Amino acid sequence: MGLSSTHRFALSALGAFLFIGSGCMAPVAFQTVGAIGGASPVALSLSEKGKVESYWVARYADVVDATIRAGQVLSLELLEKKVEAERTSFRYGYSRGEKAEILVEYRTATMTSVQIDYGMSGSVAFARLMGREIAVELAKVGAFLEDLSPDEDSVEGAEEI
């Protein structure tokens, strides 16, 4: 019994991901394996430089809204919000002068990226909690896309925020 080309590709990608994620980042690789095996609407990648990058199967305006609500739920202090073409950045503060920067960027009509910069001395747990809360907020309003047909108003609607 042979493997289909789709299964071979998936196994190769998983192997490469686990190889790249070996060493001190190995636990991160195993946490993301669940997203590879299922149909998760989020792909998360931790970097060793105090940043987390993720891609979301959700419209840009919905992710911007969810990021605002997540900051409110976690009682973060919004220090700065900057809206540019196809990107919105937030700078949040929390206890003991700690800060985190979150960048939400339009990628396609059905895909948005979120980068959380928690700093070199910050906590990766904060980034995971913030990412989880953004996902919760997106799920509450049904913003994860099942129908991946582009919505032409997705970028334009975000400019009103």
DSSP file (Angstrom, degrees, kcal/mol; ACC not computed):
  #  RESIDUE AA STRUCTURE BP1 BP2  ACC     N-H-->O    O-->H-N    N-H-->O    O-->H-N    TCO  KAPPA ALPHA  PHI   PSI    X-CA   Y-CA   Z-CA
    1    1 A M              0   0    0      0, 0.0     2,-0.2     0, 0.0     0, 0.0   0.000 360.0 360.0 360.0 120.4    0.0    0.0    0.0
    2    2 A G        -     0   0    0      1,-0.1     2,-0.3     0, 0.0     0, 0.0  -0.500 360.0-108.6 -96.7 167.1    1.6    3.3   -1.1
    3    3 A L        -     0   0    0     -2,-0.2    -1,-0.1     1,-0.1     2,-0.0  -0.733  31.9-118.3 -92.7 142.1    1.0    6.8    0.1
    4    4 A S     >  -     0   0    0     -2,-0.3     4,-2.5     1,-0.1     5,-0.2  -0.314  29.9-108.1 -70.1 162.9   -0.8    9.3   -2.1
    5    5 A S  H  > S+     0   0    0      1,-0.2     4,-2.4     2,-0.2     5,-0.2   0.847 120.6  55.6 -63.4 -32.4    1.2   12.4   -3.1
    6    6 A T  H  > S+     0   0    0      2,-0.2     4,-2.4     1,-0.2    -1,-0.2   0.927 109.8  45.0 -64.8 -44.9   -0.9   14.5   -0.7
    7    7 A H  H  > S+     0   0    0      2,-0.2     4,-2.7     1,-0.2     5,-0.2   0.893 112.2  51.9 -66.9 -39.4    0.0   12.3    2.2
    8    8 A R  H  X S+     0   0    0     -4,-2.5     4,-2.5     2,-0.2    -2,-0.2   0.921 111.0  47.9 -62.3 -42.5    3.7   12.2    1.2
    9    9 A F  H  X S+     0   0    0     -4,-2.4     4,-3.0     2,-0.2     5,-0.2   0.928 112.0  49.5 -62.4 -44.9    3.7   16.0    1.0
   10   10 A A  H  X S+     0   0    0     -4,-2.4     4,-2.5     1,-0.2    -2,-0.2   0.914 112.9  46.7 -62.0 -43.2    2.0   16.3    4.4
   11   11 A L  H  X S+     0   0    0     -4,-2.7     4,-2.6     2,-0.2    -1,-0.2   0.894 113.2  49.0 -66.2 -39.2    4.5   13.9    6.0
   12   12 A S  H  X S+     0   0    0     -4,-2.5     4,-2.7    -5,-0.2    -2,-0.2   0.927 112.7  47.6 -64.6 -44.4    7.4   15.7    4.3
   13   13 A A  H  X S+     0   0    0     -4,-3.0     4,-2.5     2,-0.2    -2,-0.2   0.913 113.0  48.6 -63.1 -42.3    6.1   19.1    5.5
   14   14 A L  H  X S+     0   0    0     -4,-2.5     4,-2.7    -5,-0.2    -2,-0.2   0.918 111.9  49.6 -63.6 -43.2    5.6   17.7    9.0
   15   15 A G  H  X S+     0   0    0     -4,-2.6     4,-2.3     2,-0.2    -2,-0.2   0.923 112.5  46.7 -61.7 -44.8    9.1   16.2    9.1
   16   16 A A  H  X S+     0   0    0     -4,-2.7     4,-2.8     2,-0.2     5,-0.2   0.908 112.6  50.6 -63.0 -41.8   10.7   19.5    7.9
   17   17 A F  H  X S+     0   0    0     -4,-2.5     4,-2.4     1,-0.2    -2,-0.2   0.922 111.8  46.7 -63.1 -44.2    8.7   21.4   10.5
   18   18 A L  H  < S+     0   0    0     -4,-2.7    -1,-0.2     2,-0.2    -2,-0.2   0.870 112.9  50.3 -67.0 -35.9    9.7   19.1   13.3
   19   19 A F  H >< S+     0   0    0     -4,-2.3     3,-1.3    -5,-0.2    -2,-0.2   0.941 113.8  44.1 -65.4 -46.9   13.4   19.3   12.2
   20   20 A I  H 3< S+     0   0    0     -4,-2.8    -2,-0.2     1,-0.3    -1,-0.2   0.870 114.5  51.2 -64.3 -36.4   13.3   23.1   12.0
   21   21 A G  T 3< S+     0   0    0     -4,-2.4     8,-0.4    -5,-0.2    -1,-0.3   0.247  87.1 117.7 -87.2  13.9   11.5   23.2   15.4
   22   22 A S    X   +     0   0    0     -3,-1.3     3,-0.8     3,-0.1     2,-0.3  -0.203  56.2  32.1 -75.9 173.2   14.0   20.9   17.2
   23   23 A G  G >  S-     0   0    0      1,-0.2     3,-1.7     2,-0.2    -2,-0.0  -0.619 130.0  -8.4  82.8-140.3   16.1   21.9   20.1
   24   24 A C  G 3  S+     0   0    0     -2,-0.3    -1,-0.2     1,-0.3     4,-0.1   0.688 138.1  54.5 -68.3 -16.8   14.7   24.4   22.6
   25   25 A M  G X> S+     0   0    0     -3,-0.8     4,-1.4     1,-0.2     3,-1.0   0.403  75.6 104.9 -95.4   2.9   11.7   25.1   20.3
   26   26 A A  H <> S+     0   0    0     -3,-1.7     4,-1.9     1,-0.3     5,-0.2   0.871  74.6  56.6 -54.7 -43.0   10.7   21.4   20.0
   27   27 A P  H 3> S+     0   0    0      0, 0.0     4,-1.6     0, 0.0    -1,-0.3   0.854 104.5  54.4 -59.0 -31.4    7.6   21.8   22.4
   28   28 A V  H <> S+     0   0    0     -3,-1.0     4,-1.5     2,-0.2    -2,-0.2   0.911 104.7  53.7 -66.1 -41.6    6.3   24.5   20.1
   29   29 A A  H  X S+     0   0    0     -4,-1.4     4,-0.9    -8,-0.4     3,-0.2   0.911 108.9  48.4 -60.3 -42.7    6.5   22.1   17.1
   30   30 A F  H  X S+     0   0    0     -4,-1.9     4,-0.5     1,-0.2    -1,-0.2   0.825 107.5  55.3 -69.8 -30.1    4.5   19.5   18.9
   31   31 A Q  H  < S+     0   0    0     -4,-1.6     3,-0.4     1,-0.2     4,-0.3   0.827 109.1  47.7 -69.2 -30.2    1.8   22.0   19.9
   32   32 A T  H >X S+     0   0    0     -4,-1.5     4,-1.3    -3,-0.2     3,-0.8   0.653  89.2  83.3 -86.0 -15.9    1.3   23.0   16.3
   33   33 A V  H 3X S+     0   0    0     -4,-0.9     4,-2.2     1,-0.3     3,-0.3   0.862  85.1  59.6 -56.7 -37.2    1.1   19.5   15.0
   34   34 A G  H 3X S+     0   0    0     -4,-0.5     4,-1.8    -3,-0.4    -1,-0.3   0.873 103.1  51.4 -58.9 -37.7   -2.6   19.4   16.0
   35   35 A A  H <4>S+     0   0    0     -3,-0.8     5,-0.8    -4,-0.3    -1,-0.2   0.821 109.0  51.2 -69.6 -30.6   -3.3   22.3   13.7
   36   36 A I  H  <5S+     0   0    0     -4,-1.3    -2,-0.2    -3,-0.3    -1,-0.2   0.907 112.0  45.7 -72.1 -41.2   -1.5   20.5   10.8
   37   37 A G  H  <5S+     0   0    0     -4,-2.2    -2,-0.2     2,-0.1    -1,-0.2   0.821 116.5  44.8 -73.4 -31.5   -3.6   17.3   11.3
   38   38 A G  T  <5S-     0   0    0     -4,-1.8     2,-0.6    -5,-0.2     0, 0.0  -0.287  98.0 -95.2-101.6-171.8   -7.0   19.1   11.6
   39   39 A A  T   5 +     0   0    0     -2,-0.1    -3,-0.1     2,-0.0    -4,-0.1  -0.439  56.1 172.4-102.2  57.8   -8.6   21.8    9.7
   40   40 A S      < -     0   0    0     -5,-0.8    -5,-0.0    -2,-0.6     0, 0.0  -0.427  33.9-144.6 -70.5 139.0   -7.6   24.6   12.1
   41   41 A P  S    S+     0   0    0      0, 0.0    16,-2.8     0, 0.0     2,-0.4   0.371  82.6  62.3 -83.0   6.8   -8.3   28.2   11.0
   42   42 A V  E     -A   56   0A   0     14,-0.2     2,-0.5    15,-0.1    14,-0.2  -0.997  58.3-167.8-135.7 135.5   -5.0   29.4   12.6
   43   43 A A  E     -A   55   0A   0     12,-2.3    12,-2.3    -2,-0.4     2,-0.4  -0.995  17.3-166.7-120.2 125.8   -1.4   28.5   11.9
   44   44 A L  E     -A   54   0A   0     -2,-0.5     2,-0.4    10,-0.2    10,-0.2  -0.909  10.7-177.1-118.9 137.8    1.0   29.8   14.6
   45   45 A S  E     -A   53   0A   0      8,-3.0     8,-2.9    -2,-0.4     2,-0.4  -0.984  12.9-151.7-135.2 123.8    4.8   30.0   14.5
   46   46 A L  E     -A   52   0A   0     -2,-0.4     2,-0.3     6,-0.2     6,-0.2  -0.736  10.0-157.0 -92.5 141.3    7.0   31.1   17.5
   47   47 A S    >   -     0   0    0      4,-2.6     3,-0.6    -2,-0.4     4,-0.4  -0.819  22.6-127.0-112.6 158.8   10.2   32.8   16.8
   48   48 A E  T 3  S+     0   0    0     -2,-0.3     4,-0.1     1,-0.2    -1,-0.0   0.388  97.4  76.6 -84.4   5.6   13.1   33.0   19.2
   49   49 A K  T 3  S-     0   0    0      2,-0.2    -1,-0.2     0, 0.0    70,-0.2  -0.038 121.2 -86.9-107.3  31.0   13.4   36.7   19.0
   50   50 A G  S <  S+     0   0    0     -3,-0.6    68,-1.8     1,-0.2    69,-1.2   0.765  95.2 110.0  75.9  25.5   10.4   37.6   21.2
   51   51 A K  E     - B   0 117A   0     -4,-0.4    -4,-2.6    66,-0.2     2,-0.4  -0.964  49.2-158.9-135.0 150.9    7.8   37.4   18.4
   52   52 A V  E     -AB  46 116A   0     64,-2.3    64,-2.7    -2,-0.3     2,-0.4  -0.991  10.5-164.7-123.7 135.3    5.0   35.2   17.4
   53   53 A E  E     +AB  45 115A   0     -8,-2.9    -8,-3.0    -2,-0.4     2,-0.3  -0.969  13.4 171.2-119.5 138.3    3.6   35.1   13.8
   54   54 A S  E     -AB  44 114A   0     60,-2.2    60,-2.5    -2,-0.4     2,-0.4  -0.979  23.4-145.6-143.1 155.6    0.3   33.6   12.9
   55   55 A Y  E     -AB  43 113A   0    -12,-2.3   -12,-2.3    -2,-0.3     2,-0.4  -0.970  18.1-160.5-121.5 140.5   -2.0   33.4    9.9
   56   56 A W  E     -AB  42 112A   0     56,-3.1    56,-2.2    -2,-0.4     2,-1.7  -0.957  23.8-135.6-126.4 136.1   -5.8   33.3   10.3
   57   57 A V  S    S+     0   0    0    -16,-2.8    88,-2.4    -2,-0.4     2,-0.3  -0.629  77.1  97.2 -87.2  77.3   -8.5   32.1    7.9
   58   58 A A  B    S-F  144   0B   0     -2,-1.7    -2,-0.2    86,-0.2    86,-0.1  -0.973  82.1 -89.0-159.8 153.8  -10.6   35.2    8.7
   59   59 A R     >  -     0   0    0     84,-0.5     4,-2.0    -2,-0.3     3,-0.3  -0.391  36.3-117.8 -72.7 148.3  -11.1   38.6    7.1
   60   60 A Y  H  > S+     0   0    0     48,-0.3     4,-2.4     1,-0.2     5,-0.2   0.896 112.3  50.6 -51.6 -51.1   -8.8   41.5    8.0
   61   61 A A  H  > S+     0   0    0     93,-0.6     4,-2.2     1,-0.2    -1,-0.2   0.868 109.8  51.7 -60.9 -36.9  -11.6   43.7    9.5
   62   62 A D  H  > S+     0   0    0     -3,-0.3     4,-2.4     2,-0.2    -1,-0.2   0.888 109.9  48.6 -66.8 -38.8  -12.8   40.8   11.7
   63   63 A V  H  X S+     0   0    0     -4,-2.0     4,-2.2     2,-0.2    -2,-0.2   0.886 110.3  51.4 -70.3 -38.0   -9.3   40.1   13.0
   64   64 A V  H  X S+     0   0    0     -4,-2.4     4,-1.9     2,-0.2    -2,-0.2   0.946 112.6  46.2 -61.0 -47.8   -8.7   43.8   13.8
   65   65 A D  H  X S+     0   0    0     -4,-2.2     4,-2.4     1,-0.2    -2,-0.2   0.914 112.3  50.4 -60.0 -44.1  -12.0   43.9   15.7
   66   66 A A  H  X S+     0   0    0     -4,-2.4     4,-2.6     1,-0.2    -1,-0.2   0.852 107.6  53.9 -64.9 -34.7  -11.2   40.7   17.6
   67   67 A T  H  X S+     0   0    0     -4,-2.2     4,-2.1     2,-0.2    -1,-0.2   0.901 108.9  48.7 -66.3 -40.6   -7.8   42.1   18.5
   68   68 A I  H  X S+     0   0    0     -4,-1.9     4,-1.8     2,-0.2    -2,-0.2   0.942 113.8  46.0 -62.7 -47.6   -9.4   45.1   20.1
   69   69 A R  H  X S+     0   0    0     -4,-2.4     4,-2.8     1,-0.2    -2,-0.2   0.881 110.2  54.1 -64.7 -37.9  -11.9   43.0   22.0
   70   70 A A  H  X S+     0   0    0     -4,-2.6     4,-2.2     1,-0.2    -1,-0.2   0.913 107.1  51.2 -62.7 -42.2   -9.2   40.6   23.2
   71   71 A G  H  <>S+     0   0    0     -4,-2.1     5,-2.9     1,-0.2    -1,-0.2   0.885 112.0  47.4 -60.8 -38.7   -7.2   43.6   24.6
   72   72 A Q  H ><5S+     0   0    0     -4,-1.8     3,-1.4     3,-0.2    -2,-0.2   0.919 110.3  51.1 -68.8 -43.8  -10.3   44.7   26.4
   73   73 A V  H 3<5S+     0   0    0     -4,-2.8    -2,-0.2     1,-0.3    -1,-0.2   0.882 112.5  46.7 -60.5 -38.8  -11.1   41.2   27.8
   74   74 A L  T 3<5S-     0   0    0     -4,-2.2    -1,-0.3    -5,-0.2    -2,-0.2   0.365 112.5-121.9 -86.5   6.0   -7.5   40.9   29.1
   75   75 A S  T < 5 +     0   0    0     -3,-1.4     2,-0.2     1,-0.2    -3,-0.2   0.854  52.3 165.4  56.7  40.0   -7.7   44.4   30.6
   76   76 A L      < -     0   0    0     -5,-2.9     2,-0.6    -6,-0.2    -1,-0.2  -0.570  39.5-120.3 -83.6 150.1   -4.7   45.6   28.6
   77   77 A E  E     -C   93   0A   0     16,-2.7    16,-2.5    -2,-0.2     2,-0.9  -0.823  20.4-137.0 -91.9 119.4   -4.0   49.3   28.3
   78   78 A L  E     +C   92   0A   0     -2,-0.6    14,-0.2    14,-0.2     3,-0.1  -0.673  28.9 172.5 -77.7 108.8   -4.1   50.5   24.7
   79   79 A L  E     -     0   0A   0     12,-2.8     2,-0.3    -2,-0.9    13,-0.2   0.803  64.5  -0.8 -86.5 -33.4   -1.1   52.8   24.4
   80   80 A E  E     -C   91   0A   0     11,-1.5    11,-2.7     2,-0.0     2,-0.4  -0.973  52.1-168.1-160.0 141.4   -1.2   53.4   20.7
   81   81 A K  E     -C   90   0A   0     -2,-0.3     2,-0.5     9,-0.2     9,-0.2  -0.997  11.2-173.4-131.9 128.6   -3.2   52.3   17.7
   82   82 A K  E     -C   89   0A   0      7,-2.7     7,-2.8    -2,-0.4     2,-0.5  -0.977   5.3-163.4-128.4 119.4   -2.0   53.0   14.2
   83   83 A V  E     +C   88   0A   0     -2,-0.5     2,-0.2     5,-0.2     5,-0.2  -0.901  19.6 160.0-106.5 123.5   -4.1   52.4   11.1
   84   84 A E  E >   -C   87   0A   0      3,-3.0     3,-1.4    -2,-0.5     2,-0.4  -0.717  54.6 -58.5-126.6 178.7   -2.4   52.3    7.7
   85   85 A A  T 3  S-     0   0    0      1,-0.3     3,-0.0    -2,-0.2    21,-0.0  -0.489 121.0 -12.8 -63.4 120.5   -3.3   50.8    4.3
   86   86 A E  T 3  S+     0   0    0     -2,-0.4    20,-2.4    69,-0.2     2,-0.3   0.663 127.0  75.9  61.7  21.1   -3.9   47.0    4.8
   87   87 A R  E <   -CD  84 105A   0     -3,-1.4    -3,-3.0    18,-0.2     2,-0.4  -0.959  51.5-171.6-159.0 142.9   -2.3   47.0    8.3
   88   88 A T  E     -CD  83 104A   0     16,-2.5    16,-3.0    -2,-0.3     2,-0.4  -0.999  11.5-162.8-133.9 130.4   -3.2   48.0   11.8
   89   89 A S  E     -CD  82 103A   0     -7,-2.8    -7,-2.7    -2,-0.4     2,-0.4  -0.900   2.4-166.8-117.0 147.4   -0.8   48.0   14.8
   90   90 A F  E     -CD  81 102A   0     12,-2.9    12,-2.8    -2,-0.4     2,-0.5  -0.971   8.6-158.8-127.3 141.5   -1.5   48.1   18.5
   91   91 A R  E     -CD  80 101A   0    -11,-2.7   -12,-2.8    -2,-0.4   -11,-1.5  -0.979  19.8-173.5-121.1 117.7    0.8   48.8   21.4
   92   92 A Y  E     -CD  78 100A   0      8,-3.0     8,-2.3    -2,-0.5     2,-0.3  -0.817   9.3-156.4-110.7 148.7   -0.5   47.5   24.6
   93   93 A G  E     +CD  77  99A   0    -16,-2.5   -16,-2.7    -2,-0.3     2,-0.2  -0.918  17.0 164.5-120.0 150.8    0.8   47.9   28.2
   94   94 A Y  E >>  - D   0  98A   0      4,-2.5     3,-0.6    -2,-0.3     4,-0.6  -0.768  45.6 -15.9-147.9-164.7    0.2   45.7   31.2
   95   95 A S  G >4 S+     0   0    0     -2,-0.2     3,-2.0     1,-0.2    -1,-0.3   0.157 119.1   8.3 -48.7 150.0    1.7   45.1   34.6
   96   96 A R  G 34 S-     0   0    0      1,-0.3    -1,-0.2    -3,-0.1     0, 0.0   0.770 128.2 -63.0  52.5  35.1    5.1   46.4   35.6
   97   97 A G  G <4 S+     0   0    0     -3,-0.6    -1,-0.3     1,-0.2    -2,-0.2   0.595  89.2 154.6  74.0  10.0    5.6   48.5   32.5
   98   98 A E  E <<  -D   94   0A   0     -3,-2.0    -4,-2.5    -4,-0.6     2,-0.3  -0.446  21.9-166.8 -72.7 146.7    5.6   45.5   30.2
   99   99 A K  E     -D   93   0A   0     -6,-0.2     2,-0.3    19,-0.2    -6,-0.2  -0.941  12.8-168.8-133.8 153.5    4.5   46.2   26.6
  100  100 A A  E     -D   92   0A   0     -8,-2.3    -8,-3.0    -2,-0.3     2,-0.4  -0.996  10.9-149.0-140.9 142.5    3.5   44.2   23.6
  101  101 A E  E     -DE  91 117A   0     16,-2.4    16,-3.4    -2,-0.3     2,-0.5  -0.937  10.6-166.1-113.5 135.3    3.0   45.2   20.0
  102  102 A I  E     -DE  90 116A   0    -12,-2.8   -12,-2.9    -2,-0.4     2,-0.5  -0.982   1.0-167.0-124.4 127.8    0.5   43.5   17.8
  103  103 A L  E     -DE  89 115A   0     12,-2.7    12,-2.6    -2,-0.5     2,-0.5  -0.966   0.7-167.2-117.3 121.5    0.5   44.0   14.0
  104  104 A V  E     -DE  88 114A   0    -16,-3.0   -16,-2.5    -2,-0.5     2,-0.4  -0.940  14.1-173.8-108.2 124.0   -2.5   42.8   12.0
  105  105 A E  E     -DE  87 113A   0      8,-2.8     8,-2.6    -2,-0.5     2,-0.3  -0.963  26.0-124.5-127.0 136.8   -1.9   42.7    8.2
  106  106 A Y  E     + E   0 112A   0    -20,-2.4     6,-0.2    -2,-0.4     3,-0.1  -0.578  34.4 164.1 -68.7 130.4   -4.2   42.0    5.3
  107  107 A R  E     -     0   0A   0      4,-1.8     2,-0.3     1,-0.6     5,-0.2   0.709  65.3 -19.5-113.6 -51.9   -2.8   39.1    3.2
  108  108 A T  E >  S- E   0 111A   0      3,-2.3     3,-0.8     0, 0.0    -1,-0.6  -0.872  77.0 -87.5-144.1 178.0   -5.7   38.1    1.0
  109  109 A A  T 3  S+     0   0    0     -2,-0.3    42,-0.3     1,-0.2   -49,-0.1   0.735 130.5  30.1 -62.6 -20.3   -9.5   38.5    1.1
  110  110 A T  T 3  S+     0   0    0    -51,-0.1     2,-0.4     1,-0.1    -1,-0.2   0.304 114.7  64.5-121.5   8.1   -9.7   35.4    3.2
  111  111 A M  E <   + E   0 108A   0     -3,-0.8    -3,-2.3   -54,-0.2    -4,-1.8  -0.998  52.1 179.4-140.0 135.4   -6.4   35.4    5.1
  112  112 A T  E     -BE  56 106A   0    -56,-2.2   -56,-3.1    -2,-0.4     2,-0.4  -0.977  16.5-142.5-132.5 143.4   -4.9   37.7    7.7
  113  113 A S  E     -BE  55 105A   0     -8,-2.6    -8,-2.8    -2,-0.3     2,-0.4  -0.837  10.0-165.2-107.3 149.3   -1.6   37.7    9.5
  114  114 A V  E     -BE  54 104A   0    -60,-2.5   -60,-2.2    -2,-0.4     2,-0.5  -0.997   1.1-168.6-131.2 127.4   -1.0   38.7   13.1
  115  115 A Q  E     -BE  53 103A   0    -12,-2.6   -12,-2.7    -2,-0.4     2,-0.6  -0.974   3.3-164.3-116.5 128.1    2.4   39.3   14.6
  116  116 A I  E     -BE  52 102A   0    -64,-2.7   -64,-2.3    -2,-0.5     2,-0.8  -0.952   0.3-166.3-113.6 116.5    2.8   39.6   18.4
  117  117 A D  E     +BE  51 101A   0    -16,-3.4   -16,-2.4    -2,-0.6   -66,-0.2  -0.884  14.8 169.0-103.0 105.1    6.0   41.2   19.6
  118  118 A Y        -     0   0    0    -68,-1.8     5,-0.2    -2,-0.8   -19,-0.2   0.372  47.9-113.7 -99.0   3.1    6.3   40.5   23.3
  119  119 A G    >   -     0   0    0    -69,-1.2     3,-0.7   -70,-0.2    -1,-0.2   0.153  28.7 -77.5  85.8 160.0    9.9   41.6   23.5
  120  120 A M  T 3  S+     0   0    0      1,-0.2   -70,-0.1   -71,-0.1    -1,-0.1   0.825 133.2  34.3 -64.0 -32.9   13.2   39.8   24.3
  121  121 A S  T 3  S+     0   0    0     -3,-0.1    -1,-0.2   -71,-0.1    -2,-0.1   0.358 101.4 103.3-104.5   5.7   12.5   39.8   28.0
  122  122 A G  S <  S-     0   0    0     -3,-0.7     2,-0.5    -4,-0.1    -3,-0.1  -0.076  78.0 -90.3 -79.3-176.2    8.7   39.4   27.7
  123  123 A S     >  -     0   0    0     -5,-0.2     4,-1.2     1,-0.1     3,-0.4  -0.853  13.9-157.1-105.3 126.1    6.6   36.3   28.2
  124  124 A V  H  > S+     0   0    0     -2,-0.5     4,-2.3     1,-0.2     5,-0.2   0.797  97.8  65.8 -64.8 -27.9    5.8   33.8   25.4
  125  125 A A  H  > S+     0   0    0      1,-0.2     4,-2.5     2,-0.2    -1,-0.2   0.881  97.4  53.7 -61.7 -37.5    2.8   32.8   27.6
  126  126 A F  H  > S+     0   0    0     -3,-0.4     4,-2.9     2,-0.2     5,-0.2   0.941 108.2  49.3 -60.0 -46.9    1.4   36.3   27.1
  127  127 A A  H  X S+     0   0    0     -4,-1.2     4,-2.6     1,-0.2    -2,-0.2   0.902 112.0  48.3 -61.2 -41.6    1.6   35.9   23.3
  128  128 A R  H  X S+     0   0    0     -4,-2.3     4,-2.5     2,-0.2    -1,-0.2   0.914 112.7  48.4 -64.8 -42.2   -0.1   32.6   23.5
  129  129 A L  H  X S+     0   0    0     -4,-2.5     4,-2.5     2,-0.2    -2,-0.2   0.917 112.6  47.9 -64.9 -43.3   -2.9   33.9   25.7
  130  130 A M  H  X S+     0   0    0     -4,-2.9     4,-2.3     2,-0.2    -2,-0.2   0.930 112.7  48.7 -63.4 -45.4   -3.4   36.9   23.5
  131  131 A G  H  X S+     0   0    0     -4,-2.6     4,-2.0    -5,-0.2    -2,-0.2   0.903 111.8  49.7 -60.1 -42.1   -3.5   34.7   20.4
  132  132 A R  H  X S+     0   0    0     -4,-2.5     4,-2.3     1,-0.2    -1,-0.2   0.905 110.6  49.7 -63.0 -42.1   -6.0   32.4   22.1
  133  133 A E  H  X S+     0   0    0     -4,-2.5     4,-2.5     2,-0.2    -2,-0.2   0.867 107.8  53.1 -69.1 -35.4   -8.2   35.3   23.1
  134  134 A I  H  X S+     0   0    0     -4,-2.3     4,-2.3     2,-0.2    -1,-0.2   0.929 110.5  48.8 -61.0 -43.6   -8.2   36.7   19.6
  135  135 A A  H  X S+     0   0    0     -4,-2.0     4,-2.6     2,-0.2    -2,-0.2   0.901 110.1  50.9 -62.5 -41.3   -9.3   33.2   18.4
  136  136 A V  H  X S+     0   0    0     -4,-2.3     4,-2.4     1,-0.2    -1,-0.2   0.927 110.7  48.8 -61.4 -44.8  -12.1   33.1   21.0
  137  137 A E  H  X S+     0   0    0     -4,-2.5     4,-1.1     1,-0.2    -2,-0.2   0.883 111.9  48.7 -64.7 -38.4  -13.3   36.5   20.0
  138  138 A L  H  <>S+     0   0    0     -4,-2.3     5,-2.9     1,-0.2     6,-0.4   0.911 112.0  49.2 -65.4 -42.0  -13.3   35.5   16.3
  139  139 A A  H ><5S+     0   0    0     -4,-2.6     3,-1.3     1,-0.2    -2,-0.2   0.877 102.8  61.9 -65.7 -37.8  -15.2   32.3   17.1
  140  140 A K  H 3<5S+     0   0    0     -4,-2.4    -1,-0.2     1,-0.3    -2,-0.2   0.859 112.8  36.0 -56.6 -37.1  -17.8   34.2   19.2
  141  141 A V  T 3<5S-     0   0    0     -4,-1.1    -1,-0.3    -3,-0.3    -2,-0.2   0.314 113.4-114.5-101.4   8.3  -18.9   36.1   16.1
  142  142 A G  T < 5 +     0   0    0     -3,-1.3    -3,-0.2    -4,-0.3    -2,-0.1   0.856  66.5 144.9  65.7  35.9  -18.5   33.3   13.7
  143  143 A A      < +     0   0    0     -5,-2.9   -84,-0.5    -6,-0.1     2,-0.4   0.617  32.3 103.0 -86.6 -12.9  -15.6   35.1   11.8
  144  144 A F  B    S-F   58   0B   0     -6,-0.4     2,-0.3   -86,-0.1   -86,-0.2  -0.584  78.7-121.3 -70.5 129.5  -13.5   32.0   11.0
  145  145 A L        +     0   0    0    -88,-2.4     3,-0.1    -2,-0.4    -2,-0.1  -0.546  43.1 164.4 -82.6 129.5  -14.3   31.4    7.3
  146  146 A E  S    S+     0   0    0     -2,-0.3     2,-0.8     1,-0.2    -1,-0.2   0.688  79.5  56.5-102.0 -36.9  -15.7   28.2    6.1
  147  147 A D  S    S-     0   0    0      1,-0.1    -1,-0.2     2,-0.1     0, 0.0  -0.872  74.2-165.2 -94.6 111.8  -16.7   29.6    2.7
  148  148 A L        +     0   0    0     -2,-0.8    -1,-0.1    -3,-0.1   -38,-0.1   0.101  40.9 130.7 -90.9  24.6  -13.4   31.0    1.4
  149  149 A S        -     0   0    0      1,-0.1    -2,-0.1   -40,-0.0    -3,-0.1  -0.632  66.7-104.7 -76.2 134.7  -15.0   33.1   -1.4
  150  150 A P        -     0   0    0      0, 0.0     2,-0.6     0, 0.0   -40,-0.1  -0.234  23.1-146.2 -61.9 144.4  -13.5   36.6   -1.2
  151  151 A D    >   -     0   0    0    -42,-0.3     3,-1.9     1,-0.1     4,-0.3  -0.964   5.0-152.2-110.5 115.5  -15.6   39.5    0.2
  152  152 A E  T 3  S+     0   0    0     -2,-0.6     4,-0.5     1,-0.3     3,-0.3   0.704  92.3  57.7 -65.2 -19.9  -14.7   42.7   -1.7
  153  153 A D  T 3> S+     0   0    0      1,-0.2     4,-2.8     2,-0.1    -1,-0.3   0.464  77.9  97.0 -88.1  -0.4  -15.6   44.8    1.3
  154  154 A S  H <> S+     0   0    0     -3,-1.9     4,-0.7     1,-0.2   -93,-0.6   0.872  91.8  32.5 -63.1 -40.8  -13.1   43.1    3.7
  155  155 A V  H  > S+     0   0    0     -3,-0.3     4,-0.9    -4,-0.3     3,-0.3   0.893 119.5  51.6 -81.0 -41.2  -10.3   45.7    3.3
  156  156 A E  H >4 S+     0   0    0     -4,-0.5     3,-0.6     1,-0.2     4,-0.5   0.884 107.1  53.8 -63.5 -38.1  -12.5   48.7    2.8
  157  157 A G  H >< S+     0   0    0     -4,-2.8     3,-0.8     1,-0.2     4,-0.3   0.810 102.0  59.4 -66.2 -29.4  -14.5   47.9    6.0
  158  158 A A  H >< S+     0   0    0     -4,-0.7     3,-1.0    -3,-0.3    -1,-0.2   0.772  93.7  64.8 -71.1 -25.5  -11.3   47.8    8.0
  159  159 A E  T << S+     0   0    0     -4,-0.9    -1,-0.2    -3,-0.6    -2,-0.2   0.744  95.1  59.9 -69.5 -21.6  -10.4   51.4    7.2
  160  160 A E  T <         0   0    0     -3,-0.8    -1,-0.2    -4,-0.5    -2,-0.2   0.664 360.0 360.0 -78.4 -16.4  -13.6   52.5    9.0
  161  161 A I    <         0   0    0     -3,-1.0    -1,-0.2    -4,-0.3    -2,-0.1   0.482 360.0 360.0 -70.6 360.0  -12.3   51.0   12.3
